[in-house]
Each structure stands twice: as structure tokens, then as C-alpha cells.
Amino acid sequence: MPHLLVIEDDPQLRNALLRTLRDRGHAVATASTGMGGLEEAVTHRPDLVVLDLGLPDVDGARVLRMLRAVSDVPVIVATARDQEPEIVAALGDGADDYVVKPFGSGELDARVKAVLRRLKGTAPQEAEPPIRVGGLVIAPSAREVTLDGAPVDLKPREFDLLCYLAQRAGQVVSRRELLAEVWQQPLGGADKTVDVHLSWLRRELGETAQRPRYLHTVRTVGVKLSAPEDRPAEDEHA
């Protein structure tokens, strides 16, 4: 049974989340303050943390950074803050997902299960051969990437995204497919997670959306990975 920690100061919402997540098969502990939640997370090591940003003692963004300094526990930010810069900042600080209030218990449960599935998916597996796309070499088992012989340091989700695209090199992959298969979240809505991680991945590969080398956006369709010499002239970049 997954053990979750909900850090939420609103007593009504906190109790509602406690009940609904328990009803869906999770063991749940709660905290009403940022520092209390941080202590609970470090002491009892939950499988996943659901974190509000608007906490009474310490801003949740700071709690996330402090937690990331001492733990790699998966974190879903659950907050009323819905501006893109704050979403980008939370993901950059190490959040695994971001859900905006108000949200249904079913949606949160789906996101919790998706994050936990991804965590299981990172367990050691039988060695897979490297994937080569031009000067880009991805080693799925070792989770290592080199570009023109130089190592590329990617965050876990950036690596997952690159590996998924590399396994389909030359094919256009929709954002919906990436969200469903890489993040394992077949959910609708204006989820900017894919675009944010694509932007970070481009930066690590030394390119931009305006001057792509490997990651090519096909307008209104999706994105594909291809070697520079294989780039079709008709690709349109967003």
C-alpha cells in the first residue's frame, strides 16, 4: 500500500483529501504547516508527497527546495496558483507533477498512481543496446547520453522524454502521446509539462525551438527527434 503525505493548511480540504485517498487504497499522513510536513517527510519517508504552495509558515516552493536537498521522494504540487511561471518554477525545483485547484479526487489519484508507476519503471532492467541518432547516443539501461562524444547531464524526466523520442526517431509524436506515455497521464487540459521539459531538453542539447538540430516541432502535430542531416525542409517550427 503506498504511503502518502499531504501537506495542506486548509483543514476542510486536508480532511477531504485524507478520506478520499484512503478510500482509494492509500495510507495517508497529513501536515498543516510547511516545516511540520518537511519533518514528517524526512522522518517517515513516504512514497509520495502532495504539497500545497500556500502554507502559513513557509512558502511551499521553499519547502519543495528544502525537501529536494535531502530527499528524492516524488512530489505533486497541488495549489490554486495557475500561472505558467509558477508551474515552470515548481517543476524546475523538482516537482514531479503539478495540479491546479479545484481538482477532483479521481484526477489526483490518477496523478499519484502515474508518478508511482514511473518510479517503479526506473528500477534496473536487462541491458538495452544504445540508441544512435546522428551524433546523439542514448544508453537506456545506463541512463546516459552523449552528444558528439561529450556527456549530456539530463534530469530523469528529460532523459525519459529523450529516450522515448529516440526510440521513435524520425516519427512525429504528439504532445498528448508524450503526456500519456512518458508521464503516464492520459489527462486533458492545458498541461504545459511537456512543453516545459522540451524546452529544457533543447537547452541541454544546445539548441532552441527557433534553431533546432535534433528536436523539431511540427506545427499543430507534435515533435520529432531526427539527426540534423535528416531534417525535412518542410518542417514548421512553433
N, C-alpha and C positions, 0 to 999 in steps of 0.2 A: 504494500500500500504506500503510495507516495506521501511524503510528509511535506506540507506546505507551511509557509509563514506569511501571513497577511499583515502588512504594516499600514494601518489606516486609522486616522484620528476620529473620523465620523462614527460615533457608536452605533447608529442605526445601520449604516452601510457595512460596518465591520461585522456586526452580528448577522446581517443578511448573508454576507459572503461566507462566514463561518458555517452557517446552516447549509447553504446550497452546495458548497464544495464538499462538505462532509456527506451530504446526501448523494453526491456523485462519486463517492468512493475514496476520498482523500482524507488523510489525517491532517488536521489544521490547528496551528497555533496562531495567536494574534498578538499584536503590539499596537499601542495607541500613539507612541512617540518614535521619533527617528532614532534616538540613542537607545531606547529600550529595544527597538527592533534590531538594531545593529548588535547589541549584546546577545539577544536571543539567537540571531543567525550565527554568530561566532561560537556560541556555547553549544547549541544543539544541532547545528549543521543540517538544516532542512534540505530537501531535494530541490526546492524552488521557492523563490520569494516573490510575492505580489506587493509592489511598492507604490504607495501614493507619493506625489511630489509635494503637496500642500500640507506639510506636517507642522505642528505647533512649536516645536523646539528647534529643529534643524531642517532646512530645506531638503526635500527628498533627493534632489540632484546631488547634494553634498553627501547624503547618506550613501547613495549609489557609488560615488567615488571612493568613499572610505571603505565600503564593503568590498569593492573591487581590489583594493590594496591588500586585502587579507584573504580573499576567498574568490573562487571561480563559480560559485553557486549561480545557477540560471536565475535571471531577474526579469519579471514582466512589470513594466511601469504601467500603472492604472491610475489615470488622472483626468481632470477636467481640462488641462492645458492642451489645446489642439493646434497650436501654431507650429508651422514646419520647422522654424529654428530650434524650438524646444524639443521636437521629436528627434531632429538630427543630433542635437547636443546629448540627449539621453542615450541614443544608440552609440554615439561616439564615446560616451563614458562607460559603456559596457553593458547596457541593457540588451537583453535577447529579443524583446518584443515590446510593443507599446500599444495600449488600448485606451481609447478615449471614453470618459464617462459622458452620458449614461451608457452602460452596456448590459446585455443580458447575461444571465448566469451561464447559459449554454455557450455563448461566444467565449467567455473567459475560460470555461472548462475545456473547450476545443483548443484554445491557445496554450493552456497549461499542458495538455496531452501532447500537442505538437512539439513544444520545446523539450519535453521529456523524451519523446521519440528521437529527436535529433541528438540528444545527449547519448542515448543508447547506440545510435548509429556511429558514434565516434570511437566505439570500442575496437581494439585491434582485430584485424581481419587478415586473411591469407593475402600474401603479397600480390599486387596487381602490376602489370607492366607499365612503364611510364607512357604518358600521352605526349606526343610531339606535334606542335602546330607552329611551323616555321622555326624561329629561334626560341620559342617558348616550350619548356619541358615541365610537365606536371607529374609528380610521383604520388599517386593516390594513397598507397599504403604508408609511405613515409611522411605524407602531407608536406611535401617540399616542392618548391617551384624555383626554376632558374629561367632567366631571360638573357639570351646571348651569352650563356655561361656564367652569369652573375646571379647569386641567390636573391630571391624576392621574398621579403618578410610580409606575410599576409596574416590577418586576423582569421580566426576559424571560419566565420561566415563568408568572408571574402574568398577563402580557399574553396569552400563548398560551392560557391557560385561559379568560380572559375572552372573548377573540375567538371561541374555539370555541363557548362557550355563547351568545354574542350571535348567531352565525350560525344558532343553533337556538332563538332566543328563544321562550319560551312552551312549549317541549318539555322534558320530564323526561329528563335524561341520566344514565345510571348511572355510578357510580364506575369500574366495570370498563371502560366505553367511554372515559371520560376518560383512564384509565391507558393504554389501548391506543392512542388516537388522539392525545392531546396529548403524552404521554410516550413513545408508541410502544413500550410494554412489555406485550404480552399475557401477563403472567405472573401466576400465582396467589399466594396467601399474604396475610398481614396487612400489606399495604403501606400505610403511613399517609401517603404522599407527597401524595395528592390532598387528604385532609382538612387537612393542614398548610397547603397552598397556598390552599385555600378559606378557611381562617381568616385568612391574611394578606391575601387579596384583599378579604374583608369589611372588614377593618380599614381598608384604603386607600379603600374606598367609604363609610366612615363608618357602618358597621352591624355588627351581631353576629348570631349564629345565633338568639339569643332575640328580637332586634328587627330582623328583616330588612327591607330595602327592595327590593333587586333580586335578591339571591341567596336562593332559597327551597329549603330541604331538604324533600323528600317522604319521610317515614319509610319505610325498608326498600326504597325505589325508587331515589332518586338526588337530583339537584339541578337546578334550572332557573333561568334568568335571565328576569325579566319586569319591566316597568315597574310602579312602585308602584300605579298605578290599575288595573292588570290582575291584581292578586293575587287568586286564588280564595280564598274564605273557608274551603274545606275542606282547604287545605294543612296538613300536620302538620310541625312543625319539630323536628329532633332536638336 
